[in-house]
Amino acid sequence: MLRQTFLSLRNRNYRLFFIGQSISNTGNWLTRVALVLLVLKLTGSGLQLGLVTACEFGPVLVLSAWAGAIADRVDKRYLLILTQALEMLQSFGLAALAFMKQPPLAAIYGLTLIGGALLAFDNPLRRSFVTEMVPKEDIPNAVVLYSLIVNLSRAFGPALAGLLVTTVGFGWSFVIDATSYVAVLVCLGMMRPEELHRRPATDKSEGSVLEGLRYLAAHPRLWVNFSMLLAIGIMAYNFSVSLPLFVTDSLHTSDTVFTLLYTIFSLGAVLGALVVAYRNLVGMNQILWGATAFGLSMLVLAATPNVASAAAAAFVVGLAHIVYITSTTALVQVESEPAMHGRVLSIQTVIIGASKVLGGPLVGWIGDRTGGRLPIVLGGLVCLLSAAVGQLILRRRPG
């Protein structure tokens, strides 16, 4: 079982990528949670949490399609080295602000915007680079293992953030994130370029964003997948906004409980990623079932009356949501042509960015006015509705 689950690690370059990203992503999630707690401490506002999310993903929405076209024409490893180095500097900037007695919100928003611009290039680069580190038969496993990295990091990062924020303060959380980029840079530098499965660089016309949109429109399974992702992303995927509001407003507990629930949620996601990696299943049925399970588990979470039951529900939400989101990415990787990976993945990144820009402030605004439960209920209902509509469309337009 273990050999099948970690099949892609037989490739040396992917092993290095796996190690570097495991360390760096832990630092990234540490910073995301610390930033949420910092803004919540400074403002106490769900809307402000949503605005920080919008600042992070707004540049992703604007730039990612062009970033994907660039990713299809350049040496991905070299560009990743550049983006990771710049992200390290941005994290040091957040650390400098956090060490102030009263950090200005405008400066926090500004650095978050810069980080979002870097993320716009980094996300399609990393996900497209996965397909160059392994042979084609290992791509589905490599995709889900990368998701495993993200979710292991999401488990350890928030726990570490909760520990550091309560002991040494916010600034050191950002410092540790910044230093974690060293691991990524070292691992990227140690790779063997001659062992990469590179494609010839496309010219400007072949790499156009419109070409990616035309390609998407011609493949019903892909555009249904992305349409579901947008709807679900807006209402169900803004956990950094909905979960702290749920903890403070509905469960009437502290920031420590938020980091605990987020860690348990992420442990469920780790199990979900392992299940998907072992089964190695790709297809719309898995996406539809994943969205359904995700929606039902969110409704259960919204109904929980105390921390213990919320923790159990959060674990199931984490498992179900990663089965869904990993399946959406794996379908794109497998069903799109290799020369289109960068552009199609960048469109996916734009959709995720749009869901954060639109959903973050919306979820925060709803939570400020109605309490912490309703945003989670609405997220669950949107998941169920999206799965039902997606199934109806694909019955009429299979392929």
QUIBELFEN-V324708 format. One record per residue. N is the residue number from 1. RES is the residue in one letter. SS is DSSP state (~ for helix, > for strand, _ for the rest). OMEGA is omega as a letter, one per 30 degrees, with the letter a starting at -180 (* if undefined). D_CENTER is the distance of its C-alpha to the mean C-alpha in whole Angstrom. Layout:
n res ss omega d_center
N RES SS OMEGA D_CENTER
N RES SS OMEGA D_CENTER
//
This chain:
n res ss omega d_center
1 M _ a 27
2 L ~ a 25
3 R ~ l 26
4 Q ~ a 25
5 T ~ a 21
6 F _ a 21
7 L ~ a 23
8 S ~ a 21
9 L ~ l 22
10 R ~ l 25
11 N _ a 24
12 R ~ a 25
13 N ~ l 23
14 Y ~ l 20
15 R ~ l 21
16 L ~ l 21
17 F ~ a 17
18 F ~ a 16
19 I ~ a 18
20 G ~ a 17
21 Q ~ l 13
22 S ~ a 14
23 I ~ a 16
24 S ~ a 14
25 N ~ l 10
26 T ~ l 13
27 G ~ l 14
28 N ~ a 11
29 W ~ l 10
30 L ~ a 14
31 T ~ a 14
32 R ~ a 11
33 V ~ l 13
34 A ~ l 17
35 L ~ l 16
36 V ~ a 16
37 L ~ l 19
38 L ~ a 21
39 V ~ l 20
40 L ~ l 21
41 K ~ a 24
42 L ~ a 25
43 T ~ a 25
44 G _ a 25
45 S _ l 23
46 G ~ l 20
47 L ~ l 21
48 Q ~ l 20
49 L ~ l 17
50 G ~ l 16
51 L ~ l 17
52 V ~ l 16
53 T ~ l 12
54 A ~ l 14
55 C ~ a 15
56 E ~ a 12
57 F ~ l 11
58 G ~ l 14
59 P ~ l 15
60 V ~ l 12
61 L ~ a 14
62 V ~ a 17
63 L ~ a 17
64 S ~ a 14
65 A ~ l 17
66 W ~ l 19
67 A ~ l 17
68 G ~ l 17
69 A ~ l 20
70 I ~ a 21
71 A ~ l 19
72 D _ a 21
73 R _ a 24
74 V _ l 24
75 D _ a 23
76 K ~ a 20
77 R ~ a 21
78 Y ~ a 23
79 L ~ l 20
80 L ~ l 17
81 I ~ l 20
82 L ~ a 21
83 T ~ l 17
84 Q ~ l 16
85 A ~ l 20
86 L ~ l 19
87 E ~ l 16
88 M ~ l 18
89 L ~ l 21
90 Q ~ l 19
91 S ~ l 18
92 F ~ l 22
93 G ~ l 22
94 L ~ l 20
95 A ~ l 22
96 A ~ l 25
97 L ~ a 25
98 A ~ l 24
99 F _ l 27
100 M _ l 29
101 K _ l 31
102 Q _ a 30
103 P _ a 27
104 P _ a 27
105 L ~ a 24
106 A ~ l 25
107 A ~ l 24
108 I ~ l 21
109 Y ~ a 20
110 G ~ l 21
111 L ~ l 19
112 T ~ l 16
113 L ~ l 17
114 I ~ l 18
115 G ~ l 14
116 G ~ l 13
117 A ~ l 15
118 L ~ l 14
119 L ~ l 11
120 A ~ l 12
121 F ~ a 14
122 D ~ a 12
123 N ~ l 9
124 P ~ l 12
125 L ~ a 14
126 R ~ a 12
127 R ~ l 11
128 S ~ l 15
129 F ~ l 16
130 V ~ a 16
131 T ~ l 18
132 E ~ a 21
133 M ~ a 21
134 V _ l 22
135 P _ a 24
136 K ~ a 24
137 E ~ l 24
138 D ~ a 22
139 I ~ a 19
140 P ~ l 18
141 N ~ l 18
142 A ~ l 16
143 V ~ a 13
144 V ~ l 13
145 L ~ l 14
146 Y ~ l 11
147 S ~ l 9
148 L ~ l 11
149 I ~ a 11
150 V ~ a 7
151 N ~ l 9
152 L ~ l 12
153 S ~ l 11
154 R ~ l 10
155 A ~ a 13
156 F ~ a 15
157 G ~ l 14
158 P ~ l 14
159 A ~ l 18
160 L ~ l 19
161 A ~ l 18
162 G ~ l 20
163 L ~ a 23
164 L ~ a 23
165 V ~ a 23
166 T ~ a 26
167 T ~ a 28
168 V _ l 27
169 G _ a 25
170 F ~ a 22
171 G ~ a 23
172 W ~ l 23
173 S ~ l 20
174 F ~ l 19
175 V ~ a 21
176 I ~ l 20
177 D ~ a 17
178 A ~ a 19
179 T ~ l 21
180 S ~ l 18
181 Y ~ l 18
182 V ~ a 21
183 A ~ l 20
184 V ~ a 18
185 L ~ l 21
186 V ~ a 23
187 C ~ l 22
188 L ~ l 21
189 G ~ a 25
190 M ~ a 26
191 M _ l 25
192 R _ a 28
193 P ~ a 27
194 E ~ l 30
195 E ~ l 28
196 L _ l 25
197 H _ a 25
198 R _ l 25
199 R _ l 26
200 P _ l 28
201 A _ l 27
202 T _ l 27
203 D _ a 30
204 K _ a 29
205 S _ a 30
206 E _ a 28
207 G _ a 25
208 S _ l 25
209 V ~ l 22
210 L ~ l 25
211 E ~ l 25
212 G ~ l 21
213 L ~ l 22
214 R ~ l 25
215 Y ~ a 24
216 L ~ a 21
217 A ~ a 24
218 A _ a 26
219 H _ a 24
220 P ~ a 24
221 R ~ a 22
222 L ~ a 19
223 W ~ l 20
224 V ~ l 20
225 N ~ a 16
226 F ~ l 15
227 S ~ l 17
228 M ~ a 16
229 L ~ l 12
230 L ~ a 13
231 A ~ a 16
232 I ~ a 13
233 G ~ a 11
234 I ~ a 13
235 M ~ a 15
236 A ~ a 13
237 Y _ l 9
238 N _ a 10
239 F ~ a 11
240 S ~ l 11
241 V ~ a 14
242 S ~ a 16
243 L ~ l 16
244 P ~ l 18
245 L ~ l 20
246 F ~ a 21
247 V ~ a 22
248 T ~ a 24
249 D ~ a 25
250 S ~ l 26
251 L _ l 26
252 H _ l 28
253 T _ a 26
254 S _ l 25
255 D ~ l 22
256 T ~ l 22
257 V ~ l 22
258 F ~ l 19
259 T ~ l 17
260 L ~ a 19
261 L ~ l 18
262 Y ~ l 14
263 T ~ l 15
264 I ~ l 17
265 F ~ a 14
266 S ~ l 12
267 L ~ l 15
268 G ~ l 15
269 A ~ l 12
270 V ~ l 13
271 L ~ l 16
272 G ~ l 15
273 A ~ l 13
274 L ~ l 17
275 V ~ a 18
276 V ~ l 17
277 A ~ a 17
278 Y ~ a 21
279 R ~ l 22
280 N _ a 20
281 L _ l 20
282 V _ l 19
283 G _ a 20
284 M ~ l 20
285 N ~ l 22
286 Q ~ l 19
287 I ~ a 17
288 L ~ l 19
289 W ~ l 20
290 G ~ l 16
291 A ~ l 16
292 T ~ l 20
293 A ~ l 19
294 F ~ a 16
295 G ~ a 18
296 L ~ a 21
297 S ~ l 19
298 M ~ l 18
299 L ~ l 22
300 V ~ l 23
301 L ~ a 21
302 A ~ a 22
303 A ~ a 26
304 T _ a 26
305 P _ a 28
306 N _ a 28
307 V ~ a 25
308 A ~ l 26
309 S ~ l 26
310 A ~ l 22
311 A ~ l 21
312 A ~ l 22
313 A ~ a 20
314 A ~ l 17
315 F ~ a 17
316 V ~ l 18
317 V ~ l 15
318 G ~ l 13
319 L ~ a 14
320 A ~ a 15
321 H ~ a 11
322 I ~ l 10
323 V ~ l 13
324 Y ~ a 12
325 I ~ l 9
326 T ~ l 10
327 S ~ l 13
328 T ~ a 12
329 T ~ a 11
330 A ~ l 14
331 L ~ l 16
332 V ~ a 16
333 Q ~ a 16
334 V ~ a 19
335 E ~ l 21
336 S _ l 21
337 E _ a 23
338 P ~ a 22
339 A ~ a 23
340 M ~ a 21
341 H ~ a 18
342 G ~ a 17
343 R ~ a 18
344 V ~ l 16
345 L ~ l 13
346 S ~ l 13
347 I ~ l 14
348 Q ~ l 11
349 T ~ l 9
350 V ~ l 12
351 I ~ l 12
352 I ~ l 8
353 G ~ l 10
354 A ~ a 13
355 S ~ l 12
356 K ~ a 11
357 V ~ a 14
358 L ~ a 16
359 G ~ a 14
360 G ~ l 14
361 P ~ a 18
362 L ~ l 19
363 V ~ l 18
364 G ~ l 19
365 W ~ l 22
366 I ~ a 23
367 G ~ l 22
368 D ~ a 25
369 R ~ a 27
370 T ~ a 27
371 G _ a 25
372 G _ a 22
373 R _ a 23
374 L ~ l 23
375 P ~ l 19
376 I ~ l 18
377 V ~ a 21
378 L ~ l 20
379 G ~ l 17
380 G ~ l 19
381 L ~ l 21
382 V ~ l 19
383 C ~ a 17
384 L ~ l 21
385 L ~ a 22
386 S ~ l 20
387 A ~ a 20
388 A ~ l 24
389 V ~ l 24
390 G ~ l 22
391 Q ~ l 25
392 L ~ a 28
393 I ~ a 27
394 L ~ l 26
395 R ~ a 30
396 R ~ a 31
397 R _ l 29
398 P _ l 28
399 G _ * 27
//
